[in-house]
Amino acid sequence: TAGQPVRIAALNLLWRNTRHAEALAWARGTDADILVFVEVDPRWQQALQALRPQYPHERALQRAGHSGTLLLSR
């Protein structure tokens, strides 16, 4: 159908992972319209706020522990 293509990128963060800068660099380098992150815990949720200027729209499904999902979009 007619319309604009949408680029979606997804990353499993592995909640124990502390390499926030690398995950942020990956996300910025994708040039995706929508980013999906899984295994988001509160610590990762905070780190990913750095993407808000490029991805102002957010939908979070936070569950107890580290099984949250975060969707960011332009």
Secondary structure, 3 states (H helix, E strand, C coil): CCCCCCCEEEEECCCCCCCHHHHHHHHHHHCCCEEEEEEECHHHHHHHHHHCCCCCEEEEECCCCCCEEEEEEC
